[in-house]
Amino acid sequence: LQGHDLAALGIPGEADYVAQYCRRTGRASIPAAEWEYYLAFNMFRLTAILQGIMARALQGNASSQEAIDTGKRARSLAEEAWLHVERIEADRI
C-alpha cells in the first residue's frame, strides 16, 4: 500500500489505526518500543507463513496458482521486519 493515498481508499494511517485500537481496548497508548516489537513479530510471523506457501508450491502442493509469487514476498517482508528490530535495538542504546 506504500505510495497509495490511504485516506482515499478508506484505510486509516498507522497513527489512526493505533489510536483506534487503543480506544477499543481501553489502553491509553502503546509505547513506541512495544509497537515496533509488535510490528517486527507479526512481520516475521507472516514471513514464516509465506515461506510455507513457497515450500508447498515448490513441492507441487500449492492451493493457488499465485503461490510462487506470494512466497517470493517473504524476503522483502523479512528485511522490513529486520529494520524494525534494528530500530528497537538502536533505542535500547
N, CA, C and O atoms as a CHARMM CRD file, in Angstrom:
* protein
*
  372
    1    1 LEU  N      0.80800  -1.20100   0.00000 PROA 1      0.00000
    2    1 LEU  CA     0.00000   0.00000   0.00000 PROA 1      0.00000
    3    1 LEU  C      0.84900   1.26200   0.00000 PROA 1      0.00000
    4    1 LEU  O      0.34400   2.37600  -0.13900 PROA 1      0.00000
    5    2 GLN  N      2.15100   1.05600   0.16000 PROA 2      0.00000
    6    2 GLN  CA     3.04100   2.21300   0.18000 PROA 2      0.00000
    7    2 GLN  C      2.91300   2.99300  -1.11700 PROA 2      0.00000
    8    2 GLN  O      2.91500   2.42100  -2.20700 PROA 2      0.00000
    9    3 GLY  N      2.80300   4.29100  -0.98400 PROA 3      0.00000
   10    3 GLY  CA     2.68000   5.14200  -2.15600 PROA 3      0.00000
   11    3 GLY  C      1.24300   5.40500  -2.57600 PROA 3      0.00000
   12    3 GLY  O      0.99900   6.21600  -3.46900 PROA 3      0.00000
   13    4 HSD  N      0.28800   4.72900  -1.94300 PROA 4      0.00000
   14    4 HSD  CA    -1.12400   4.93800  -2.25900 PROA 4      0.00000
   15    4 HSD  C     -1.73300   5.92400  -1.26400 PROA 4      0.00000
   16    4 HSD  O     -1.25500   6.05700  -0.13800 PROA 4      0.00000
   17    5 ASP  N     -2.77000   6.59800  -1.68300 PROA 5      0.00000
   18    5 ASP  CA    -3.49500   7.52300  -0.81800 PROA 5      0.00000
   19    5 ASP  C     -4.44100   6.70100   0.05500 PROA 5      0.00000
   20    5 ASP  O     -5.55200   6.36900  -0.35700 PROA 5      0.00000
   21    6 LEU  N     -3.98600   6.38100   1.26100 PROA 6      0.00000
   22    6 LEU  CA    -4.77400   5.52300   2.14700 PROA 6      0.00000
   23    6 LEU  C     -6.12500   6.13000   2.48600 PROA 6      0.00000
   24    6 LEU  O     -7.13500   5.42800   2.52300 PROA 6      0.00000
   25    7 ALA  N     -6.14500   7.42700   2.73200 PROA 7      0.00000
   26    7 ALA  CA    -7.41100   8.09100   3.07400 PROA 7      0.00000
   27    7 ALA  C     -8.41900   7.93300   1.94700 PROA 7      0.00000
   28    7 ALA  O     -9.60000   7.69300   2.19900 PROA 7      0.00000
   29    8 ALA  N     -7.96400   8.06500   0.70800 PROA 8      0.00000
   30    8 ALA  CA    -8.86500   7.91700  -0.43800 PROA 8      0.00000
   31    8 ALA  C     -9.39100   6.49300  -0.54700 PROA 8      0.00000
   32    8 ALA  O    -10.48300   6.26400  -1.06700 PROA 8      0.00000
   33    9 LEU  N     -8.60800   5.53500  -0.05200 PROA 9      0.00000
   34    9 LEU  CA    -9.02800   4.13300  -0.07900 PROA 9      0.00000
   35    9 LEU  C     -9.85300   3.75300   1.15100 PROA 9      0.00000
   36    9 LEU  O    -10.34100   2.62800   1.25900 PROA 9      0.00000
   37   10 GLY  N    -10.00100   4.70300   2.07300 PROA 10     0.00000
   38   10 GLY  CA   -10.76000   4.42000   3.29100 PROA 10     0.00000
   39   10 GLY  C     -9.97000   3.61300   4.31100 PROA 10     0.00000
   40   10 GLY  O    -10.55400   2.98900   5.19800 PROA 10     0.00000
   41   11 ILE  N     -8.63800   3.62100   4.19000 PROA 11     0.00000
   42   11 ILE  CA    -7.77500   2.86600   5.09300 PROA 11     0.00000
   43   11 ILE  C     -7.11400   3.85200   6.05300 PROA 11     0.00000
   44   11 ILE  O     -6.49700   4.82100   5.61200 PROA 11     0.00000
   45   12 PRO  N     -7.23700   3.61500   7.36500 PROA 12     0.00000
   46   12 PRO  CA    -6.61600   4.54900   8.30600 PROA 12     0.00000
   47   12 PRO  C     -5.09300   4.47100   8.23600 PROA 12     0.00000
   48   12 PRO  O     -4.52800   3.41900   7.93800 PROA 12     0.00000
   49   13 GLY  N     -4.44000   5.59400   8.51400 PROA 13     0.00000
   50   13 GLY  CA    -2.98800   5.60800   8.61900 PROA 13     0.00000
   51   13 GLY  C     -2.56000   4.88500   9.88400 PROA 13     0.00000
   52   13 GLY  O     -3.39200   4.55800  10.73100 PROA 13     0.00000
   53   14 GLU  N     -1.27100   4.63700  10.01300 PROA 14     0.00000
   54   14 GLU  CA    -0.77200   3.88400  11.16200 PROA 14     0.00000
   55   14 GLU  C     -1.14700   4.54100  12.48800 PROA 14     0.00000
   56   14 GLU  O     -1.62600   3.85900  13.39500 PROA 14     0.00000
   57   15 ALA  N     -0.94200   5.83600  12.61600 PROA 15     0.00000
   58   15 ALA  CA    -1.26200   6.53100  13.87200 PROA 15     0.00000
   59   15 ALA  C     -2.75600   6.44700  14.17800 PROA 15     0.00000
   60   15 ALA  O     -3.14400   6.25200  15.33000 PROA 15     0.00000
   61   16 ASP  N     -3.58700   6.59100  13.16000 PROA 16     0.00000
   62   16 ASP  CA    -5.03900   6.48700  13.35300 PROA 16     0.00000
   63   16 ASP  C     -5.43300   5.07200  13.75700 PROA 16     0.00000
   64   16 ASP  O     -6.29500   4.87900  14.61500 PROA 16     0.00000
   65   17 TYR  N     -4.79900   4.08800  13.13500 PROA 17     0.00000
   66   17 TYR  CA    -5.09800   2.69100  13.44800 PROA 17     0.00000
   67   17 TYR  C     -4.74600   2.39100  14.90700 PROA 17     0.00000
   68   17 TYR  O     -5.53500   1.78600  15.63300 PROA 17     0.00000
   69   18 VAL  N     -3.55000   2.82200  15.32500 PROA 18     0.00000
   70   18 VAL  CA    -3.12000   2.58400  16.70400 PROA 18     0.00000
   71   18 VAL  C     -4.04800   3.29300  17.68300 PROA 18     0.00000
   72   18 VAL  O     -4.43300   2.71200  18.69800 PROA 18     0.00000
   73   19 ALA  N     -4.41000   4.53000  17.39400 PROA 19     0.00000
   74   19 ALA  CA    -5.31400   5.27900  18.27400 PROA 19     0.00000
   75   19 ALA  C     -6.66800   4.57800  18.39300 PROA 19     0.00000
   76   19 ALA  O     -7.22500   4.47800  19.48600 PROA 19     0.00000
   77   20 GLN  N     -7.18700   4.10000  17.27900 PROA 20     0.00000
   78   20 GLN  CA    -8.47100   3.39700  17.30200 PROA 20     0.00000
   79   20 GLN  C     -8.35500   2.09500  18.09400 PROA 20     0.00000
   80   20 GLN  O     -9.25200   1.75500  18.86500 PROA 20     0.00000
   81   21 TYR  N     -7.25600   1.36800  17.90600 PROA 21     0.00000
   82   21 TYR  CA    -7.02400   0.13200  18.65500 PROA 21     0.00000
   83   21 TYR  C     -6.99000   0.42600  20.15800 PROA 21     0.00000
   84   21 TYR  O     -7.59700  -0.29100  20.95300 PROA 21     0.00000
   85   22 CYS  N     -6.27900   1.48000  20.53300 PROA 22     0.00000
   86   22 CYS  CA    -6.19100   1.84500  21.94800 PROA 22     0.00000
   87   22 CYS  C     -7.56400   2.19400  22.51900 PROA 22     0.00000
   88   22 CYS  O     -7.90300   1.77200  23.62400 PROA 22     0.00000
   89   23 ARG  N     -8.34700   2.95800  21.77400 PROA 23     0.00000
   90   23 ARG  CA    -9.70300   3.30100  22.23100 PROA 23     0.00000
   91   23 ARG  C    -10.53400   2.04200  22.44300 PROA 23     0.00000
   92   23 ARG  O    -11.22300   1.90800  23.45500 PROA 23     0.00000
   93   24 ARG  N    -10.46900   1.13000  21.49700 PROA 24     0.00000
   94   24 ARG  CA   -11.31200  -0.07500  21.58000 PROA 24     0.00000
   95   24 ARG  C    -10.86600  -1.04700  22.66200 PROA 24     0.00000
   96   24 ARG  O    -11.67600  -1.81900  23.17400 PROA 24     0.00000
   97   25 THR  N     -9.58600  -1.01700  23.01400 PROA 25     0.00000
   98   25 THR  CA    -9.08500  -1.93800  24.03200 PROA 25     0.00000
   99   25 THR  C     -8.91000  -1.28200  25.39400 PROA 25     0.00000
  100   25 THR  O     -8.46300  -1.92400  26.34500 PROA 25     0.00000
  101   26 GLY  N     -9.26500   0.00300  25.48700 PROA 26     0.00000
  102   26 GLY  CA    -9.17900   0.69300  26.76100 PROA 26     0.00000
  103   26 GLY  C     -7.76700   1.06000  27.18700 PROA 26     0.00000
  104   26 GLY  O     -7.52000   1.30400  28.36900 PROA 26     0.00000
  105   27 ARG  N     -6.85100   1.10200  26.25200 PROA 27     0.00000
  106   27 ARG  CA    -5.47200   1.48900  26.55700 PROA 27     0.00000
  107   27 ARG  C     -5.31300   2.98900  26.37900 PROA 27     0.00000
  108   27 ARG  O     -5.97100   3.60100  25.53700 PROA 27     0.00000
  109   28 ALA  N     -4.44000   3.56800  27.17600 PROA 28     0.00000
  110   28 ALA  CA    -4.13700   4.98700  26.99700 PROA 28     0.00000
  111   28 ALA  C     -3.28400   5.17400  25.74900 PROA 28     0.00000
  112   28 ALA  O     -3.48400   6.11100  24.97600 PROA 28     0.00000
  113   29 SER  N     -2.33100   4.26800  25.56700 PROA 29     0.00000
  114   29 SER  CA    -1.43700   4.33900  24.40900 PROA 29     0.00000
  115   29 SER  C     -0.63300   3.04900  24.32700 PROA 29     0.00000
  116   29 SER  O     -0.73700   2.18100  25.19500 PROA 29     0.00000
  117   30 ILE  N      0.16300   2.93500  23.28400 PROA 30     0.00000
  118   30 ILE  CA     1.12000   1.83700  23.14900 PROA 30     0.00000
  119   30 ILE  C      2.49200   2.48800  23.03000 PROA 30     0.00000
  120   30 ILE  O      2.72600   3.26900  22.10800 PROA 30     0.00000
  121   31 PRO  N      3.40000   2.17700  23.94700 PROA 31     0.00000
  122   31 PRO  CA     4.74100   2.75300  23.84500 PROA 31     0.00000
  123   31 PRO  C      5.37600   2.41900  22.49400 PROA 31     0.00000
  124   31 PRO  O      5.18300   1.32800  21.95700 PROA 31     0.00000
  125   32 ALA  N      6.12400   3.36000  21.96200 PROA 32     0.00000
  126   32 ALA  CA     6.72100   3.19800  20.63100 PROA 32     0.00000
  127   32 ALA  C      7.55400   1.92600  20.52900 PROA 32     0.00000
  128   32 ALA  O      7.49200   1.23200  19.51500 PROA 32     0.00000
  129   33 ALA  N      8.33000   1.61100  21.56000 PROA 33     0.00000
  130   33 ALA  CA     9.17000   0.40600  21.51800 PROA 33     0.00000
  131   33 ALA  C      8.31600  -0.85500  21.43000 PROA 33     0.00000
  132   33 ALA  O      8.66700  -1.80100  20.72500 PROA 33     0.00000
  133   34 GLU  N      7.19900  -0.86500  22.14500 PROA 34     0.00000
  134   34 GLU  CA     6.30700  -2.02500  22.07100 PROA 34     0.00000
  135   34 GLU  C      5.68200  -2.13500  20.69100 PROA 34     0.00000
  136   34 GLU  O      5.55900  -3.23300  20.15000 PROA 34     0.00000
  137   35 TRP  N      5.28900  -1.01200  20.12200 PROA 35     0.00000
  138   35 TRP  CA     4.68000  -1.03300  18.79100 PROA 35     0.00000
  139   35 TRP  C      5.67900  -1.57000  17.77200 PROA 35     0.00000
  140   35 TRP  O      5.30700  -2.36400  16.90700 PROA 35     0.00000
  141   36 GLU  N      6.93800  -1.15200  17.85800 PROA 36     0.00000
  142   36 GLU  CA     7.97200  -1.67000  16.95600 PROA 36     0.00000
  143   36 GLU  C      8.09700  -3.18100  17.11300 PROA 36     0.00000
  144   36 GLU  O      8.22900  -3.90500  16.12600 PROA 36     0.00000
  145   37 TYR  N      8.05500  -3.65400  18.36300 PROA 37     0.00000
  146   37 TYR  CA     8.13900  -5.09200  18.61800 PROA 37     0.00000
  147   37 TYR  C      6.95100  -5.81900  17.99100 PROA 37     0.00000
  148   37 TYR  O      7.13200  -6.85100  17.34400 PROA 37     0.00000
  149   38 TYR  N      5.74600  -5.29900  18.17300 PROA 38     0.00000
  150   38 TYR  CA     4.55600  -5.92000  17.58600 PROA 38     0.00000
  151   38 TYR  C      4.69100  -6.01600  16.07100 PROA 38     0.00000
  152   38 TYR  O      4.38400  -7.04600  15.47200 PROA 38     0.00000
  153   39 LEU  N      5.15200  -4.93300  15.46300 PROA 39     0.00000
  154   39 LEU  CA     5.31600  -4.92900  14.00800 PROA 39     0.00000
  155   39 LEU  C      6.33300  -5.97100  13.57200 PROA 39     0.00000
  156   39 LEU  O      6.07200  -6.75600  12.66100 PROA 39     0.00000
  157   40 ALA  N      7.49700  -5.97800  14.22400 PROA 40     0.00000
  158   40 ALA  CA     8.54400  -6.93400  13.85100 PROA 40     0.00000
  159   40 ALA  C      8.05800  -8.36600  14.03300 PROA 40     0.00000
  160   40 ALA  O      8.22200  -9.19900  13.14100 PROA 40     0.00000
  161   41 PHE  N      7.46400  -8.65300  15.18000 PROA 41     0.00000
  162   41 PHE  CA     6.99400 -10.00800  15.45700 PROA 41     0.00000
  163   41 PHE  C      6.01000 -10.48000  14.39500 PROA 41     0.00000
  164   41 PHE  O      6.15100 -11.57600  13.85100 PROA 41     0.00000
  165   42 ASN  N      5.02500  -9.66100  14.10500 PROA 42     0.00000
  166   42 ASN  CA     3.99900 -10.07400  13.15300 PROA 42     0.00000
  167   42 ASN  C      4.51500 -10.13800  11.72100 PROA 42     0.00000
  168   42 ASN  O      4.03900 -10.95000  10.92800 PROA 42     0.00000
  169   43 MET  N      5.48200  -9.29000  11.38400 PROA 43     0.00000
  170   43 MET  CA     6.08100  -9.39000  10.05200 PROA 43     0.00000
  171   43 MET  C      6.87200 -10.69100   9.91500 PROA 43     0.00000
  172   43 MET  O      6.80200 -11.35000   8.87800 PROA 43     0.00000
  173   44 PHE  N      7.62600 -11.06600  10.95800 PROA 44     0.00000
  174   44 PHE  CA     8.35300 -12.34000  10.90900 PROA 44     0.00000
  175   44 PHE  C      7.37800 -13.51800  10.88000 PROA 44     0.00000
  176   44 PHE  O      7.62100 -14.51700  10.20400 PROA 44     0.00000
  177   45 ARG  N      6.28500 -13.39400  11.61200 PROA 45     0.00000
  178   45 ARG  CA     5.25800 -14.44300  11.60000 PROA 45     0.00000
  179   45 ARG  C      4.69400 -14.62200  10.19200 PROA 45     0.00000
  180   45 ARG  O      4.56200 -15.74600   9.70700 PROA 45     0.00000
  181   46 LEU  N      4.36300 -13.51200   9.54400 PROA 46     0.00000
  182   46 LEU  CA     3.84500 -13.57800   8.18100 PROA 46     0.00000
  183   46 LEU  C      4.90700 -14.09700   7.21500 PROA 46     0.00000
  184   46 LEU  O      4.58500 -14.80500   6.26100 PROA 46     0.00000
  185   47 THR  N      6.17300 -13.74800   7.45800 PROA 47     0.00000
  186   47 THR  CA     7.26300 -14.26900   6.63100 PROA 47     0.00000
  187   47 THR  C      7.28700 -15.79200   6.69200 PROA 47     0.00000
  188   47 THR  O      7.45000 -16.45400   5.66700 PROA 47     0.00000
  189   48 ALA  N      7.12600 -16.34800   7.88600 PROA 48     0.00000
  190   48 ALA  CA     7.11200 -17.80600   8.02900 PROA 48     0.00000
  191   48 ALA  C      5.94800 -18.41900   7.26200 PROA 48     0.00000
  192   48 ALA  O      6.10300 -19.47100   6.64200 PROA 48     0.00000
  193   49 ILE  N      4.80400 -17.78400   7.29600 PROA 49     0.00000
  194   49 ILE  CA     3.64500 -18.26800   6.54000 PROA 49     0.00000
  195   49 ILE  C      3.94800 -18.23200   5.04600 PROA 49     0.00000
  196   49 ILE  O      3.64900 -19.18600   4.32800 PROA 49     0.00000
  197   50 LEU  N      4.54100 -17.13400   4.57500 PROA 50     0.00000
  198   50 LEU  CA     4.88200 -17.01900   3.15400 PROA 50     0.00000
  199   50 LEU  C      5.90600 -18.07400   2.74500 PROA 50     0.00000
  200   50 LEU  O      5.83700 -18.60800   1.63800 PROA 50     0.00000
  201   51 GLN  N      6.85400 -18.37700   3.62700 PROA 51     0.00000
  202   51 GLN  CA     7.83100 -19.42700   3.34000 PROA 51     0.00000
  203   51 GLN  C      7.13400 -20.78000   3.20300 PROA 51     0.00000
  204   51 GLN  O      7.49900 -21.58900   2.35000 PROA 51     0.00000
  205   52 GLY  N      6.14000 -21.01700   4.03800 PROA 52     0.00000
  206   52 GLY  CA     5.37700 -22.26400   3.94200 PROA 52     0.00000
  207   52 GLY  C      4.61400 -22.36000   2.63500 PROA 52     0.00000
  208   52 GLY  O      4.54000 -23.43000   2.03000 PROA 52     0.00000
  209   53 ILE  N      4.04900 -21.25100   2.20100 PROA 53     0.00000
  210   53 ILE  CA     3.34400 -21.22100   0.91500 PROA 53     0.00000
  211   53 ILE  C      4.31400 -21.53800  -0.21000 PROA 53     0.00000
  212   53 ILE  O      3.99400 -22.31600  -1.10800 PROA 53     0.00000
  213   54 MET  N      5.50400 -20.93700  -0.16500 PROA 54     0.00000
  214   54 MET  CA     6.51700 -21.18700  -1.18600 PROA 54     0.00000
  215   54 MET  C      6.93600 -22.65600  -1.18100 PROA 54     0.00000
  216   54 MET  O      7.05000 -23.27700  -2.23800 PROA 54     0.00000
  217   55 ALA  N      7.16200 -23.20600   0.00300 PROA 55     0.00000
  218   55 ALA  CA     7.57900 -24.60700   0.10100 PROA 55     0.00000
  219   55 ALA  C      6.53400 -25.53200  -0.51100 PROA 55     0.00000
  220   55 ALA  O      6.87300 -26.44600  -1.26200 PROA 55     0.00000
  221   56 ARG  N      5.27200 -25.29900  -0.19400 PROA 56     0.00000
  222   56 ARG  CA     4.21500 -26.13800  -0.76600 PROA 56     0.00000
  223   56 ARG  C      4.14700 -25.97200  -2.27700 PROA 56     0.00000
  224   56 ARG  O      3.90600 -26.93800  -3.00100 PROA 56     0.00000
  225   57 ALA  N      4.35900 -24.75600  -2.75200 PROA 57     0.00000
  226   57 ALA  CA     4.33400 -24.51800  -4.19900 PROA 57     0.00000
  227   57 ALA  C      5.46300 -25.28000  -4.88100 PROA 57     0.00000
  228   57 ALA  O      5.25900 -25.88800  -5.93200 PROA 57     0.00000
  229   58 LEU  N      6.64900 -25.25000  -4.29000 PROA 58     0.00000
  230   58 LEU  CA     7.79300 -25.94500  -4.87800 PROA 58     0.00000
  231   58 LEU  C      7.63400 -27.46300  -4.83500 PROA 58     0.00000
  232   58 LEU  O      8.21100 -28.17600  -5.65600 PROA 58     0.00000
  233   59 GLN  N      6.85300 -27.95300  -3.88100 PROA 59     0.00000
  234   59 GLN  CA     6.57700 -29.38700  -3.78400 PROA 59     0.00000
  235   59 GLN  C      5.41600 -29.81100  -4.67800 PROA 59     0.00000
  236   59 GLN  O      5.11800 -30.99800  -4.80600 PROA 59     0.00000
  237   60 GLY  N      4.77200 -28.83500  -5.28900 PROA 60     0.00000
  238   60 GLY  CA     3.62900 -29.13600  -6.14500 PROA 60     0.00000
  239   60 GLY  C      2.32100 -29.25500  -5.39500 PROA 60     0.00000
  240   60 GLY  O      1.33900 -29.76100  -5.93600 PROA 60     0.00000
  241   61 ASN  N      2.29500 -28.79600  -4.15800 PROA 61     0.00000
  242   61 ASN  CA     1.09300 -28.90500  -3.32200 PROA 61     0.00000
  243   61 ASN  C      0.41100 -27.56600  -3.08600 PROA 61     0.00000
  244   61 ASN  O     -0.34500 -27.41900  -2.12500 PROA 61     0.00000
  245   62 ALA  N      0.66300 -26.60400  -3.93500 PROA 62     0.00000
  246   62 ALA  CA     0.10100 -25.26600  -3.72800 PROA 62     0.00000
  247   62 ALA  C     -1.40800 -25.26800  -3.92100 PROA 62     0.00000
  248   62 ALA  O     -1.94600 -25.99600  -4.75500 PROA 62     0.00000
  249   63 SER  N     -2.07100 -24.44600  -3.13700 PROA 63     0.00000
  250   63 SER  CA    -3.52500 -24.33300  -3.26200 PROA 63     0.00000
  251   63 SER  C     -3.92400 -23.18800  -4.18100 PROA 63     0.00000
  252   63 SER  O     -5.11000 -22.91200  -4.35700 PROA 63     0.00000
  253   64 SER  N     -2.93000 -22.52100  -4.76800 PROA 64     0.00000
  254   64 SER  CA    -3.22000 -21.36800  -5.61500 PROA 64     0.00000
  255   64 SER  C     -2.18700 -21.26400  -6.72600 PROA 64     0.00000
  256   64 SER  O     -1.03100 -21.65000  -6.55300 PROA 64     0.00000
  257   65 GLN  N     -2.60900 -20.74500  -7.85200 PROA 65     0.00000
  258   65 GLN  CA    -1.69700 -20.51000  -8.97000 PROA 65     0.00000
  259   65 GLN  C     -0.69400 -19.40600  -8.63400 PROA 65     0.00000
  260   65 GLN  O      0.38300 -19.35100  -9.22900 PROA 65     0.00000
  261   66 GLU  N     -1.02700 -18.54100  -7.70400 PROA 66     0.00000
  262   66 GLU  CA    -0.17300 -17.41900  -7.33600 PROA 66     0.00000
  263   66 GLU  C      0.78200 -17.74200  -6.19200 PROA 66     0.00000
  264   66 GLU  O      1.43400 -16.84200  -5.66400 PROA 66     0.00000
  265   67 ALA  N      0.87400 -19.00900  -5.80100 PROA 67     0.00000
  266   67 ALA  CA     1.65400 -19.38700  -4.62100 PROA 67     0.00000
  267   67 ALA  C      3.12600 -19.00000  -4.72900 PROA 67     0.00000
  268   67 ALA  O      3.69700 -18.49700  -3.76200 PROA 67     0.00000
  269   68 ILE  N      3.74000 -19.22200  -5.86600 PROA 68     0.00000
  270   68 ILE  CA     5.15700 -18.86700  -6.02500 PROA 68     0.00000
  271   68 ILE  C      5.34000 -17.36400  -5.84300 PROA 68     0.00000
  272   68 ILE  O      6.22200 -16.92900  -5.10200 PROA 68     0.00000
  273   69 ASP  N      4.51400 -16.57300  -6.51400 PROA 69     0.00000
  274   69 ASP  CA     4.62500 -15.11700  -6.38200 PROA 69     0.00000
  275   69 ASP  C      4.37600 -14.67100  -4.94600 PROA 69     0.00000
  276   69 ASP  O      5.03900 -13.76000  -4.45000 PROA 69     0.00000
  277   70 THR  N      3.43300 -15.30400  -4.29000 PROA 70     0.00000
  278   70 THR  CA     3.15400 -14.98200  -2.89300 PROA 70     0.00000
  279   70 THR  C      4.36500 -15.31000  -2.03000 PROA 70     0.00000
  280   70 THR  O      4.76100 -14.51100  -1.18100 PROA 70     0.00000
  281   71 GLY  N      4.95000 -16.47500  -2.24200 PROA 71     0.00000
  282   71 GLY  CA     6.12800 -16.88500  -1.48300 PROA 71     0.00000
  283   71 GLY  C      7.31900 -15.97400  -1.69100 PROA 71     0.00000
  284   71 GLY  O      8.13100 -15.79200  -0.78400 PROA 71     0.00000
  285   72 LYS  N      7.42800 -15.40800  -2.86400 PROA 72     0.00000
  286   72 LYS  CA     8.55700 -14.51600  -3.16000 PROA 72     0.00000
  287   72 LYS  C      8.52200 -13.23400  -2.33800 PROA 72     0.00000
  288   72 LYS  O      9.52400 -12.52400  -2.26300 PROA 72     0.00000
  289   73 ARG  N      7.41100 -12.93500  -1.73500 PROA 73     0.00000
  290   73 ARG  CA     7.30200 -11.72700  -0.90800 PROA 73     0.00000
  291   73 ARG  C      7.96700 -11.89300   0.45700 PROA 73     0.00000
  292   73 ARG  O      8.15500 -10.91500   1.18000 PROA 73     0.00000
  293   74 ALA  N      8.31900 -13.11800   0.80700 PROA 74     0.00000
  294   74 ALA  CA     8.87400 -13.39000   2.13500 PROA 74     0.00000
  295   74 ALA  C     10.15800 -12.61200   2.39800 PROA 74     0.00000
  296   74 ALA  O     10.32000 -12.03000   3.47000 PROA 74     0.00000
  297   75 ARG  N     11.05700 -12.59700   1.44200 PROA 75     0.00000
  298   75 ARG  CA    12.35500 -11.94900   1.66500 PROA 75     0.00000
  299   75 ARG  C     12.20400 -10.45900   1.97200 PROA 75     0.00000
  300   75 ARG  O     12.78600  -9.96500   2.93700 PROA 75     0.00000
  301   76 SER  N     11.43900  -9.75000   1.16900 PROA 76     0.00000
  302   76 SER  CA    11.30200  -8.30700   1.39900 PROA 76     0.00000
  303   76 SER  C     10.58700  -8.02800   2.72200 PROA 76     0.00000
  304   76 SER  O     10.89700  -7.05100   3.40300 PROA 76     0.00000
  305   77 LEU  N      9.64200  -8.87800   3.08200 PROA 77     0.00000
  306   77 LEU  CA     8.95000  -8.69100   4.35400 PROA 77     0.00000
  307   77 LEU  C      9.89800  -8.94700   5.52500 PROA 77     0.00000
  308   77 LEU  O      9.87300  -8.21800   6.51700 PROA 77     0.00000
  309   78 ALA  N     10.73200  -9.98000   5.41300 PROA 78     0.00000
  310   78 ALA  CA    11.71300 -10.25800   6.46600 PROA 78     0.00000
  311   78 ALA  C     12.70000  -9.10300   6.60000 PROA 78     0.00000
  312   78 ALA  O     13.08900  -8.73700   7.71000 PROA 78     0.00000
  313   79 GLU  N     13.10100  -8.53600   5.47700 PROA 79     0.00000
  314   79 GLU  CA    14.01300  -7.39000   5.52000 PROA 79     0.00000
  315   79 GLU  C     13.35900  -6.18700   6.20000 PROA 79     0.00000
  316   79 GLU  O     14.00300  -5.48400   6.97900 PROA 79     0.00000
  317   80 GLU  N     12.10100  -5.95900   5.91000 PROA 80     0.00000
  318   80 GLU  CA    11.37400  -4.86000   6.56300 PROA 80     0.00000
  319   80 GLU  C     11.24100  -5.13100   8.05800 PROA 80     0.00000
  320   80 GLU  O     11.39400  -4.21900   8.87000 PROA 80     0.00000
  321   81 ALA  N     10.95700  -6.37500   8.42300 PROA 81     0.00000
  322   81 ALA  CA    10.85800  -6.73600   9.83900 PROA 81     0.00000
  323   81 ALA  C     12.18300  -6.47900  10.54500 PROA 81     0.00000
  324   81 ALA  O     12.21200  -6.00100  11.67900 PROA 81     0.00000
  325   82 TRP  N     13.28300  -6.80300   9.85800 PROA 82     0.00000
  326   82 TRP  CA    14.59300  -6.60100  10.47100 PROA 82     0.00000
  327   82 TRP  C     14.86500  -5.11800  10.72200 PROA 82     0.00000
  328   82 TRP  O     15.51800  -4.77000  11.70500 PROA 82     0.00000
  329   83 LEU  N     14.37700  -4.25100   9.85600 PROA 83     0.00000
  330   83 LEU  CA    14.52600  -2.81100  10.08400 PROA 83     0.00000
  331   83 LEU  C     13.86300  -2.39800  11.39800 PROA 83     0.00000
  332   83 LEU  O     14.37400  -1.54100  12.12000 PROA 83     0.00000
  333   84 HSD  N     12.73000  -3.01100  11.69600 PROA 84     0.00000
  334   84 HSD  CA    12.05200  -2.71800  12.96600 PROA 84     0.00000
  335   84 HSD  C     12.88900  -3.21300  14.14500 PROA 84     0.00000
  336   84 HSD  O     12.97600  -2.54100  15.17300 PROA 84     0.00000
  337   85 VAL  N     13.50400  -4.38500  13.99900 PROA 85     0.00000
  338   85 VAL  CA    14.37900  -4.90400  15.05600 PROA 85     0.00000
  339   85 VAL  C     15.55000  -3.94900  15.27300 PROA 85     0.00000
  340   85 VAL  O     15.91600  -3.65900  16.41200 PROA 85     0.00000
  341   86 GLU  N     16.13000  -3.46600  14.19300 PROA 86     0.00000
  342   86 GLU  CA    17.24600  -2.52800  14.31700 PROA 86     0.00000
  343   86 GLU  C     16.82000  -1.23900  15.02400 PROA 86     0.00000
  344   86 GLU  O     17.59300  -0.67600  15.79900 PROA 86     0.00000
  345   87 ARG  N     15.60800  -0.77100  14.76600 PROA 87     0.00000
  346   87 ARG  CA    15.10500   0.41900  15.46300 PROA 87     0.00000
  347   87 ARG  C     14.96100   0.14400  16.95700 PROA 87     0.00000
  348   87 ARG  O     15.29600   0.98600  17.79000 PROA 87     0.00000
  349   88 ILE  N     14.46100  -1.03700  17.28200 PROA 88     0.00000
  350   88 ILE  CA    14.31300  -1.41600  18.68900 PROA 88     0.00000
  351   88 ILE  C     15.68300  -1.42300  19.35800 PROA 88     0.00000
  352   88 ILE  O     15.85400  -0.87000  20.44400 PROA 88     0.00000
  353   89 GLU  N     16.64300  -2.04500  18.71100 PROA 89     0.00000
  354   89 GLU  CA    17.99400  -2.12300  19.27100 PROA 89     0.00000
  355   89 GLU  C     18.62500  -0.74000  19.40100 PROA 89     0.00000
  356   89 GLU  O     19.28400  -0.45800  20.40100 PROA 89     0.00000
  357   90 ALA  N     18.43600   0.11500  18.42100 PROA 90     0.00000
  358   90 ALA  CA    19.00500   1.46900  18.46700 PROA 90     0.00000
  359   90 ALA  C     18.42400   2.26300  19.63600 PROA 90     0.00000
  360   90 ALA  O     19.12700   3.05300  20.26700 PROA 90     0.00000
  361   91 ASP  N     17.14800   2.05200  19.91900 PROA 91     0.00000
  362   91 ASP  CA    16.50300   2.77000  21.02300 PROA 91     0.00000
  363   91 ASP  C     16.97600   2.27600  22.38700 PROA 91     0.00000
  364   91 ASP  O     16.85100   2.98600  23.38400 PROA 91     0.00000
  365   92 ARG  N     17.51800   1.06500  22.43000 PROA 92     0.00000
  366   92 ARG  CA    17.98300   0.49200  23.69600 PROA 92     0.00000
  367   92 ARG  C     19.34800   1.03200  24.09200 PROA 92     0.00000
  368   92 ARG  O     19.74800   0.93100  25.25200 PROA 92     0.00000
  369   93 ILE  N     20.05400   1.59800  23.14300 PROA 93     0.00000
  370   93 ILE  CA    21.42300   2.07400  23.41100 PROA 93     0.00000
  371   93 ILE  C     21.39000   3.45200  24.03200 PROA 93     0.00000
  372   93 ILE  O     22.44100   4.02100  24.33000 PROA 93     0.00000
